[in-house]
Amino acid sequence: MIYPPEPPHPLVDHWMRRHPSAVSFVLHMFGIPPTILGVLLFAVYAFLLSFPVFVLALSLFLGGYALQFAGHYLEGTDPGEVIYFKRLFGVPYVEFPAGTSSPGEDL
């Protein structure tokens, strides 16, 4: 028996609503892996205490984040990390691009 596909997890649905632009999506797909790899390489640096490994890890981490922030800049939204601090300090923020619905609304 063939089962119909299940709806996406709420976190995936929320992420997709926050990143509807194809350019932002591509920038995130190219930015997330080096960011994660940079974090993992920090553990290698801590074990080896190798300066070249530290520079590589830092470059991957910051470069990956820069790509993701560029995607948010092009969409006109705040990155999740910035939203956290803006909420914390009561500063207005933009979570969803103009013209899209928030999670409680139907598309």
C-alpha positions in Angstrom: 0.0 0.0 0.0 1.2 3.5 -0.8 0.8 6.1 1.9 0.4 9.8 1.1 3.3 12.0 2.2 3.1 13.4 5.7 3.0 17.1 6.2 6.3 18.7 7.2 7.3 19.0 10.8 6.2 22.4 12.3 9.8 23.5 12.6 10.4 22.8 8.9 7.2 24.6 8.0 8.2 27.6 10.0 11.7 27.6 8.5 10.2 27.4 5.0 7.9 30.3 5.7 10.8 32.4 6.9 12.8 31.7 3.8 10.5 31.8 0.8 13.0 33.5 -1.6 14.9 31.0 -3.8 18.1 33.2 -3.4 17.9 33.1 0.4 17.2 29.4 0.4 20.3 28.7 -1.8 22.5 31.0 0.4 21.3 29.1 3.4 22.0 25.7 1.8 25.5 26.9 1.0 26.0 28.7 4.3 24.8 26.1 6.9 27.3 23.2 6.1 30.4 25.4 6.5 29.0 26.9 9.7 28.5 23.4 11.2 31.9 22.2 9.9 33.5 25.2 11.5 31.9 24.4 14.9 33.1 20.8 14.6 36.6 21.9 13.7 36.8 24.0 16.9 36.8 20.7 18.8 39.7 19.5 16.7 41.5 22.8 17.4 40.9 22.4 21.1 42.5 18.9 20.9 45.4 19.8 18.7 45.9 23.5 19.6 46.8 24.1 15.9 46.6 27.7 14.8 45.9 26.7 11.1 43.0 24.6 12.2 41.7 27.5 14.3 41.9 29.9 11.3 40.1 27.3 9.1 37.4 26.7 11.7 36.9 30.4 12.3 36.8 31.2 8.5 34.3 28.4 7.8 32.1 29.5 10.7 32.1 33.2 9.9 31.8 32.6 6.1 28.8 30.3 6.5 27.1 32.8 8.8 27.9 35.6 6.4 26.1 33.8 3.6 23.0 33.2 5.8 22.9 36.8 6.9 23.2 37.9 3.3 20.1 35.8 2.5 18.2 37.5 5.3 19.4 40.9 4.2 18.1 40.2 0.6 14.7 39.1 2.0 14.5 42.0 4.4 14.1 39.9 7.5 16.1 39.6 10.7 18.2 36.4 11.3 16.9 34.2 14.1 19.9 35.0 16.3 19.1 38.7 16.0 15.4 38.2 16.6 16.2 36.5 19.9 18.1 39.5 21.2 15.6 42.0 19.8 12.8 40.1 21.6 14.8 40.0 24.7 15.3 43.8 24.7 11.8 44.7 23.4 13.0 46.0 20.0 10.8 45.5 17.0 11.9 42.8 14.5 10.9 41.4 11.1 10.5 37.6 11.2 8.6 37.0 8.0 9.2 38.7 4.6 6.5 41.2 3.5 3.7 39.5 1.7 4.0 36.2 3.4 1.8 34.9 6.2 2.9 34.1 9.7 2.6 30.6 11.1 -0.9 31.0 12.4 -2.3 32.2 9.1 -3.2 30.2 6.0 -1.2 30.8 2.9 
